[in-house]
Amino acid sequence: MKETIYTMLKGAAMGVAEVIPGVSGGTLAFITGIYERLLNAISNINLGLLKTWKEEGFKSVWQKIDGLFLTKLLAGMAIGFLVGLKVIVKLLESHPILIWSFFFGLILASIPMIAREVKKWGGLEIVLLILGSALVYWITIAAPSQGSEHLAMVFLAGVLGVSALMLPGLSGSFVLLLLGMYTIIMPAIEEFTHHPFGPETTIIVVFALGMLVGLLSFAKVLTFTFRKYPNPTMALLTGFLIGSLNKVWPWQNVLETRVNSHEERVVQFSESVWPTTFSDLPTDNFLYGNVPQILPAIAIMLAGITLIYLMNKYSVKEE
């Protein structure tokens, strides 16, 4: 029973993370010790399972894909995702600096924990660390594209979004934001929870199919790289985390806003600024204002750092 609760809580943390652009569920999977087990389970899902089912029965299939673990984790992720959609998003609107400070602390504390998985640092690892940092930083400052409800684009968003979800340091929801699909997919999911057979159903089904394709194909790639090139892979992922810090920096100058499907004004594009510069911004800086709240922000950052430390300390790595 205890193991079930722990697995569901880890899944819930991943689910909440994937609602927030810039926060990676893959990072939390790694920190809580389930990342490799998750990759192995997903990479075992293939057409060969039909032969296994025919020759050895469903029980063998269930064991091969670590079915009980996946079921518990996915149930937790679904709960966490819905909580994030209903609660965390609202908190980001009412207390953006403090909530982003917490997420900044989470990611900052995760960096050394992933970096220490690089058993030997050489020239290649350092280059990949720098490239990973630069790539993700560039992604965080790129202007979002204009989204489309065309089903091919929805499918592609599912493939790319779930691929990013599986990478520590990259956020699936942030990739959707860059593609311009966040404002299409998230409202569709929220509407689907109220009206399962409404007009948004087609979008949800196609998006889910894209996620399935991305999940099954990308898991195999990651499993291969982790086994064949562990040090370069972990160095690159560490770089991804470093680069992503810009996205969750608490002090933002809002440059552009938009109106979402609920006729609400939301942030479209912003830039990170220092707290001292933040206080010089106009008072009508959308959502954030110009009061830096430095001491509360630092306190909440430390809470995020402490949480990651405790999660890592008391989590047993699952192979």
Secondary structure, 3 states (H helix, E strand, C coil): CHHHHHHHHHHHHHHHHCCCCCCCHHHHHHHCCCHHHHHHHHHCCCCHHHHHHHHHCHHHHHHHCCHHHHHHHHHHHHHHHHHHHHHHHHHHHHCHHHHHHHHHHHHHHHHHHHHCCCCCCCHHHHHHHHHHHHHHHHHHHCCCCCCCCCHHHHHHHHHHHHHHHCCCCCCHHHHHHHHCCHHHHHHHHHHHHHCCCCCCHHHHHHHHHHHHHHHHHHHHHHHHHHHHCHHHHHHHHHHHHHHHCCCCCCCEEEEEEEECCCCCEEEEEEEECCHHHHCCCCCCCCCCCCCCCHHHHHHHHHHHHHHHHHHHHHCCCCC
